[in-house]
Amino acid sequence: MAKFDILEDLKWRGAINQQTDEEGLKKYLAEHDDLALYCGTDPTGDSLHIGHLIPFMILKRFQLAGYHPVIIIGGGTGSIGDPSGRKTERVLQSDEQVHHNEVALTNQMKKLFGTENFQIVNNRDWLGKMILLEFLRDYGKLFQINNMLAKDVVASRLENGISFTEFTYQILQGIDFYILNRDYGVQMQIGGSDQWGNITSGIDLIHRLEGNDRPAFGLTIPLMLKADGTKFGKSAGGAVWLDPEKTSPYEFYQFWINQDDRDVVKYLKYFTFLSHEEIEALAEKVKTEPWKREAQKTLAAEVTKFVHGEAGLKEAQMITDALFSGNVKDLSVKQIEQALKNAPSAESTNEKQNLVEFLVDTKIESSKRQAREDIQNGAIYVNGDKIQDLEFEVDPSASFEGKYVIIRKGKRKYTLVTIK
């Protein structure tokens, strides 16, 4: 049976931006089964967002193809600050905050990669033990200032200024690759397109210390842009996080299901593990039956299941179905809070009130006349029930633990009324 060609698969998915030695890597993969590769993330926050997820999806593909992924949680580099992609200096975090973030990110990675054929390391373990003279003599001597200044990540910052601390970041990341290559048998680093300079610094260091014959490869992923030219990864509410406490599984699912037809096939290639044939079939449906949004539904289901598991996907789909059908009665308070987090909101007291007055007091309706008209026309739903009785009384204690009343006007216009 022919060996799975992971590089051809990545090319088909549009997932390769640059490679340091494409022919050398092809030859290595053809002759060896033991490729180990790594990607790093600095603990600047306690959750990754979907923009961070892109290189880790590539790492996961290598894992599924039988190769050995290693992830660096950058406790050492994270206490310094990566200048990549920034115009200003990072604000340094306390050791306590960095450690909290390390633990949170480690747990996220374990959830995504499981426990088989996978390793997490922390560069604090070697960078934190290094003394200044060792750093300068053993490593600093091997980096030429003129080469470091020419790297895009530094050159772009020279006008506004860059501290010596952030200037040395590429040396630290180079040391990471060298240590992983020497002690963990890692031959390859992958990262975003802004990491090219840091990756090549590491390869140069490995070749200086171990010789030019030492296998060391780098691969970067293209910057992901949406069809409208804007950067991928943000929603109207800001970043889309992997942490379910920051972005609920329902919100996460909704982000993916609402993707543009022009982008959805690209995202299926990047963010799912579906076969070429399955993706091409969905691409055809985007062309012939776009109104069914089958590609978007599949994308949302696949990515939500990968990040939040089967239980998270089921909950997201249940909430989606409830809102679409209007049958919200069976949703829990927590699910209601997820579902209507970004819906129009209002407040009311916990006393019973005539529906007409309730709609006007909460400003859902502009006048009693309009309220009566909408009620009689069957446009008003209270907690999922269509109400056409002008004498109906809203009882806040009747549903959702007395915390909320859900008003739907028309097919999709929800208002979440919080009971004070």
RODORO-599065 format. One line per field, with one value per residue (C-alpha): residue number from 0; residue in one letter; z negated, x, y. Coordinates in steps of 0.2 Angstrom, whole numbers, plus 5000, padded with zeros to 4 digits. Example, Ala and Ser with C-alpha at 12.3 -4.5 7.8 and 13.67 -1.06 7.14 Angstrom:
// residues 2
i	c(0, 1)
aa	c(A, S)
Z	c(4961, 4964)
X	c(5062, 5068)
Y	c(4978, 4995)
This chain:
// residues 420
i	c(0, 1, 2, 3, 4, 5, 6, 7, 8, 9, 10, 11, 12, 13, 14, 15, 16, 17, 18, 19, 20, 21, 22, 23, 24, 25, 26, 27, 28, 29, 30, 31, 32, 33, 34, 35, 36, 37, 38, 39, 40, 41, 42, 43, 44, 45, 46, 47, 48, 49, 50, 51, 52, 53, 54, 55, 56, 57, 58, 59, 60, 61, 62, 63, 64, 65, 66, 67, 68, 69, 70, 71, 72, 73, 74, 75, 76, 77, 78, 79, 80, 81, 82, 83, 84, 85, 86, 87, 88, 89, 90, 91, 92, 93, 94, 95, 96, 97, 98, 99, 100, 101, 102, 103, 104, 105, 106, 107, 108, 109, 110, 111, 112, 113, 114, 115, 116, 117, 118, 119, 120, 121, 122, 123, 124, 125, 126, 127, 128, 129, 130, 131, 132, 133, 134, 135, 136, 137, 138, 139, 140, 141, 142, 143, 144, 145, 146, 147, 148, 149, 150, 151, 152, 153, 154, 155, 156, 157, 158, 159, 160, 161, 162, 163, 164, 165, 166, 167, 168, 169, 170, 171, 172, 173, 174, 175, 176, 177, 178, 179, 180, 181, 182, 183, 184, 185, 186, 187, 188, 189, 190, 191, 192, 193, 194, 195, 196, 197, 198, 199, 200, 201, 202, 203, 204, 205, 206, 207, 208, 209, 210, 211, 212, 213, 214, 215, 216, 217, 218, 219, 220, 221, 222, 223, 224, 225, 226, 227, 228, 229, 230, 231, 232, 233, 234, 235, 236, 237, 238, 239, 240, 241, 242, 243, 244, 245, 246, 247, 248, 249, 250, 251, 252, 253, 254, 255, 256, 257, 258, 259, 260, 261, 262, 263, 264, 265, 266, 267, 268, 269, 270, 271, 272, 273, 274, 275, 276, 277, 278, 279, 280, 281, 282, 283, 284, 285, 286, 287, 288, 289, 290, 291, 292, 293, 294, 295, 296, 297, 298, 299, 300, 301, 302, 303, 304, 305, 306, 307, 308, 309, 310, 311, 312, 313, 314, 315, 316, 317, 318, 319, 320, 321, 322, 323, 324, 325, 326, 327, 328, 329, 330, 331, 332, 333, 334, 335, 336, 337, 338, 339, 340, 341, 342, 343, 344, 345, 346, 347, 348, 349, 350, 351, 352, 353, 354, 355, 356, 357, 358, 359, 360, 361, 362, 363, 364, 365, 366, 367, 368, 369, 370, 371, 372, 373, 374, 375, 376, 377, 378, 379, 380, 381, 382, 383, 384, 385, 386, 387, 388, 389, 390, 391, 392, 393, 394, 395, 396, 397, 398, 399, 400, 401, 402, 403, 404, 405, 406, 407, 408, 409, 410, 411, 412, 413, 414, 415, 416, 417, 418, 419)
aa	c(M, A, K, F, D, I, L, E, D, L, K, W, R, G, A, I, N, Q, Q, T, D, E, E, G, L, K, K, Y, L, A, E, H, D, D, L, A, L, Y, C, G, T, D, P, T, G, D, S, L, H, I, G, H, L, I, P, F, M, I, L, K, R, F, Q, L, A, G, Y, H, P, V, I, I, I, G, G, G, T, G, S, I, G, D, P, S, G, R, K, T, E, R, V, L, Q, S, D, E, Q, V, H, H, N, E, V, A, L, T, N, Q, M, K, K, L, F, G, T, E, N, F, Q, I, V, N, N, R, D, W, L, G, K, M, I, L, L, E, F, L, R, D, Y, G, K, L, F, Q, I, N, N, M, L, A, K, D, V, V, A, S, R, L, E, N, G, I, S, F, T, E, F, T, Y, Q, I, L, Q, G, I, D, F, Y, I, L, N, R, D, Y, G, V, Q, M, Q, I, G, G, S, D, Q, W, G, N, I, T, S, G, I, D, L, I, H, R, L, E, G, N, D, R, P, A, F, G, L, T, I, P, L, M, L, K, A, D, G, T, K, F, G, K, S, A, G, G, A, V, W, L, D, P, E, K, T, S, P, Y, E, F, Y, Q, F, W, I, N, Q, D, D, R, D, V, V, K, Y, L, K, Y, F, T, F, L, S, H, E, E, I, E, A, L, A, E, K, V, K, T, E, P, W, K, R, E, A, Q, K, T, L, A, A, E, V, T, K, F, V, H, G, E, A, G, L, K, E, A, Q, M, I, T, D, A, L, F, S, G, N, V, K, D, L, S, V, K, Q, I, E, Q, A, L, K, N, A, P, S, A, E, S, T, N, E, K, Q, N, L, V, E, F, L, V, D, T, K, I, E, S, S, K, R, Q, A, R, E, D, I, Q, N, G, A, I, Y, V, N, G, D, K, I, Q, D, L, E, F, E, V, D, P, S, A, S, F, E, G, K, Y, V, I, I, R, K, G, K, R, K, Y, T, L, V, T, I, K)
Z	c(5000, 5005, 4990, 4987, 4994, 4981, 4991, 5006, 4995, 4987, 5004, 5009, 4994, 4997, 4981, 4986, 4987, 4987, 4984, 4980, 4989, 4998, 5008, 4992, 4982, 4996, 4996, 4977, 4976, 4990, 4981, 4962, 4952, 4937, 4941, 4925, 4927, 4916, 4915, 4900, 4892, 4878, 4863, 4866, 4862, 4854, 4870, 4888, 4901, 4918, 4926, 4915, 4920, 4938, 4936, 4923, 4936, 4947, 4932, 4929, 4948, 4945, 4929, 4939, 4952, 4939, 4936, 4918, 4913, 4899, 4893, 4883, 4871, 4870, 4851, 4855, 4871, 4864, 4850, 4863, 4877, 4896, 4906, 4921, 4928, 4917, 4919, 4900, 4885, 4876, 4858, 4847, 4836, 4819, 4816, 4808, 4823, 4835, 4824, 4824, 4843, 4845, 4836, 4845, 4863, 4858, 4854, 4870, 4880, 4871, 4876, 4895, 4896, 4884, 4875, 4889, 4899, 4893, 4881, 4872, 4866, 4858, 4863, 4846, 4842, 4851, 4854, 4836, 4830, 4842, 4835, 4844, 4848, 4855, 4866, 4873, 4875, 4881, 4892, 4894, 4902, 4916, 4921, 4932, 4928, 4946, 4950, 4935, 4941, 4958, 4951, 4955, 4937, 4932, 4947, 4946, 4928, 4930, 4934, 4918, 4908, 4901, 4884, 4882, 4873, 4888, 4900, 4892, 4895, 4911, 4902, 4888, 4901, 4911, 4894, 4893, 4910, 4906, 4889, 4896, 4911, 4899, 4885, 4892, 4909, 4917, 4935, 4940, 4934, 4941, 4938, 4945, 4959, 4947, 4939, 4954, 4947, 4930, 4938, 4950, 4935, 4927, 4942, 4944, 4926, 4927, 4943, 4934, 4919, 4926, 4944, 4961, 4963, 4947, 4953, 4949, 4958, 4957, 4964, 4962, 4965, 4976, 4967, 4967, 4975, 4978, 4996, 4991, 4988, 4969, 4956, 4952, 4934, 4927, 4925, 4921, 4902, 4904, 4904, 4905, 4891, 4888, 4870, 4868, 4854, 4866, 4882, 4878, 4890, 4897, 4901, 4908, 4919, 4925, 4930, 4942, 4949, 4954, 4965, 4983, 4997, 5004, 4989, 4983, 4995, 4990, 4971, 4974, 4981, 4967, 4952, 4955, 4957, 4971, 4986, 5003, 5010, 4996, 4997, 5016, 5015, 5003, 5014, 5028, 5017, 5013, 5032, 5035, 5019, 5009, 5000, 4991, 4983, 4981, 4982, 4968, 4957, 4960, 4956, 4940, 4934, 4938, 4930, 4915, 4912, 4913, 4901, 4889, 4891, 4896, 4880, 4885, 4903, 4897, 4886, 4899, 4912, 4899, 4895, 4914, 4918, 4903, 4909, 4927, 4922, 4908, 4896, 4882, 4867, 4865, 4864, 4848, 4840, 4845, 4863, 4864, 4858, 4872, 4886, 4883, 4877, 4891, 4894, 4889, 4870, 4858, 4839, 4830, 4812, 4806, 4804, 4816, 4829, 4844, 4860, 4869, 4855, 4853, 4872, 4870, 4854, 4860, 4877, 4887, 4894, 4897, 4892, 4885, 4901, 4910, 4896, 4898, 4917, 4916, 4903, 4913, 4929, 4920, 4921, 4902, 4893, 4874, 4869, 4885, 4885, 4898, 4888, 4896, 4880, 4876, 4858, 4856, 4841, 4841, 4826, 4824, 4811, 4823, 4833, 4833, 4814, 4814, 4821, 4839, 4850, 4869, 4881, 4900, 4912, 4929, 4935, 4928, 4918, 4900, 4885, 4868, 4854, 4837, 4822, 4808)
X	c(5000, 5007, 5012, 5001, 5009, 5006, 5014, 5004, 4988, 4994, 4997, 4979, 4972, 4982, 4990, 5009, 5016, 5035, 5047, 5065, 5070, 5055, 5066, 5075, 5059, 5051, 5067, 5067, 5048, 5051, 5065, 5060, 5044, 5050, 5048, 5045, 5039, 5034, 5024, 5024, 5013, 5017, 5005, 5000, 4982, 4973, 4965, 4969, 4957, 4953, 4967, 4980, 4972, 4978, 4996, 4990, 4978, 4993, 5002, 4986, 4986, 5004, 4999, 4985, 4997, 5007, 5021, 5025, 5020, 5028, 5020, 5030, 5021, 5032, 5034, 5051, 5048, 5031, 5039, 5049, 5036, 5036, 5038, 5030, 5014, 5015, 5019, 5022, 5030, 5020, 5016, 5025, 5015, 5018, 5025, 5009, 4999, 5011, 5010, 4991, 4991, 5003, 4991, 4976, 4984, 4992, 4974, 4968, 4981, 4978, 4960, 4964, 4979, 4974, 4988, 4994, 5010, 5010, 5021, 5020, 5036, 5039, 5054, 5055, 5063, 5079, 5078, 5074, 5090, 5101, 5113, 5117, 5136, 5130, 5117, 5130, 5145, 5136, 5122, 5123, 5140, 5132, 5120, 5125, 5117, 5115, 5106, 5094, 5091, 5086, 5072, 5055, 5049, 5063, 5065, 5046, 5049, 5065, 5055, 5045, 5058, 5061, 5068, 5083, 5072, 5061, 5075, 5083, 5067, 5072, 5088, 5077, 5066, 5081, 5088, 5071, 5072, 5090, 5086, 5071, 5082, 5096, 5087, 5070, 5074, 5063, 5067, 5054, 5046, 5029, 5021, 5012, 5019, 5025, 5037, 5048, 5062, 5062, 5061, 5076, 5086, 5083, 5088, 5104, 5108, 5106, 5117, 5131, 5131, 5127, 5133, 5124, 5119, 5108, 5090, 5081, 5066, 5054, 5036, 5025, 5006, 4998, 4990, 4972, 4961, 4942, 4935, 4932, 4950, 4949, 4958, 4950, 4946, 4935, 4917, 4906, 4909, 4928, 4939, 4932, 4940, 4942, 4938, 4919, 4918, 4924, 4915, 4901, 4900, 4884, 4893, 4907, 4896, 4886, 4903, 4906, 4889, 4888, 4903, 4902, 4900, 4916, 4926, 4918, 4927, 4944, 4939, 4933, 4951, 4960, 4949, 4942, 4949, 4936, 4943, 4947, 4931, 4920, 4926, 4924, 4906, 4902, 4910, 4899, 4884, 4889, 4888, 4872, 4862, 4869, 4853, 4854, 4871, 4876, 4895, 4893, 4883, 4896, 4910, 4902, 4899, 4916, 4926, 4914, 4916, 4935, 4936, 4922, 4918, 4902, 4893, 4897, 4892, 4875, 4871, 4876, 4864, 4850, 4851, 4852, 4837, 4827, 4829, 4826, 4809, 4805, 4803, 4814, 4804, 4816, 4832, 4841, 4845, 4863, 4858, 4847, 4861, 4872, 4859, 4853, 4869, 4870, 4851, 4842, 4839, 4827, 4823, 4807, 4801, 4796, 4777, 4764, 4759, 4747, 4756, 4752, 4759, 4774, 4779, 4778, 4787, 4801, 4801, 4799, 4784, 4783, 4765, 4750, 4741, 4756, 4757, 4739, 4740, 4755, 4747, 4731, 4741, 4750, 4767, 4771, 4778, 4781, 4793, 4790, 4771, 4761, 4750, 4735, 4725, 4725, 4721, 4736, 4747, 4766, 4771, 4790, 4791, 4783, 4799, 4818, 4820, 4811, 4826, 4821, 4806, 4809, 4799, 4799, 4792, 4789, 4800, 4817, 4817, 4821, 4822, 4829, 4820, 4830, 4819, 4826)
Y	c(5000, 5017, 5028, 5043, 5058, 5071, 5085, 5083, 5083, 5099, 5107, 5102, 5110, 5126, 5124, 5127, 5145, 5142, 5127, 5128, 5112, 5105, 5091, 5087, 5085, 5074, 5063, 5062, 5057, 5044, 5036, 5037, 5034, 5043, 5062, 5072, 5090, 5104, 5120, 5132, 5143, 5156, 5157, 5175, 5171, 5156, 5150, 5149, 5156, 5149, 5160, 5151, 5134, 5135, 5128, 5115, 5108, 5104, 5096, 5086, 5080, 5074, 5065, 5056, 5051, 5042, 5055, 5062, 5079, 5089, 5105, 5118, 5128, 5143, 5147, 5154, 5164, 5169, 5178, 5188, 5192, 5188, 5203, 5194, 5202, 5217, 5236, 5239, 5230, 5217, 5220, 5208, 5197, 5191, 5174, 5168, 5174, 5165, 5149, 5150, 5151, 5137, 5125, 5131, 5129, 5112, 5106, 5112, 5104, 5087, 5088, 5091, 5079, 5065, 5055, 5043, 5048, 5066, 5076, 5093, 5101, 5118, 5129, 5136, 5119, 5124, 5143, 5146, 5137, 5145, 5158, 5174, 5170, 5153, 5162, 5174, 5162, 5147, 5155, 5173, 5172, 5162, 5175, 5189, 5206, 5211, 5195, 5197, 5215, 5209, 5198, 5205, 5203, 5215, 5226, 5231, 5237, 5247, 5263, 5263, 5254, 5237, 5232, 5221, 5209, 5206, 5208, 5192, 5182, 5174, 5168, 5160, 5152, 5146, 5138, 5129, 5121, 5116, 5108, 5099, 5093, 5087, 5080, 5075, 5070, 5084, 5087, 5100, 5116, 5123, 5140, 5154, 5164, 5177, 5164, 5161, 5172, 5163, 5146, 5149, 5155, 5139, 5129, 5139, 5136, 5117, 5117, 5127, 5116, 5099, 5101, 5104, 5086, 5086, 5085, 5101, 5108, 5122, 5125, 5139, 5141, 5155, 5170, 5166, 5179, 5179, 5182, 5200, 5203, 5204, 5193, 5177, 5172, 5186, 5187, 5202, 5199, 5198, 5183, 5165, 5156, 5137, 5139, 5135, 5148, 5161, 5156, 5143, 5128, 5136, 5152, 5142, 5132, 5147, 5156, 5141, 5139, 5157, 5157, 5164, 5152, 5159, 5154, 5138, 5126, 5133, 5131, 5113, 5109, 5118, 5114, 5097, 5079, 5075, 5066, 5075, 5066, 5072, 5090, 5090, 5083, 5097, 5110, 5104, 5107, 5125, 5128, 5118, 5119, 5134, 5137, 5121, 5127, 5109, 5113, 5126, 5113, 5100, 5112, 5118, 5100, 5094, 5108, 5109, 5091, 5092, 5106, 5103, 5084, 5075, 5082, 5100, 5097, 5090, 5104, 5117, 5108, 5107, 5125, 5129, 5118, 5126, 5143, 5139, 5130, 5142, 5128, 5135, 5128, 5113, 5124, 5126, 5143, 5140, 5136, 5151, 5162, 5154, 5155, 5173, 5181, 5193, 5195, 5211, 5212, 5220, 5220, 5218, 5215, 5198, 5202, 5196, 5209, 5210, 5205, 5222, 5232, 5220, 5222, 5241, 5242, 5232, 5242, 5227, 5236, 5255, 5257, 5248, 5249, 5240, 5227, 5223, 5222, 5210, 5199, 5197, 5193, 5179, 5187, 5186, 5171, 5170, 5157, 5148, 5149, 5159, 5171, 5179, 5183, 5202, 5198, 5185, 5188, 5186, 5176, 5178, 5164, 5151, 5147, 5147, 5147, 5164, 5172, 5175, 5178, 5175, 5185, 5181, 5193, 5186, 5171, 5175, 5191, 5186, 5197, 5190, 5199, 5197, 5197, 5208)
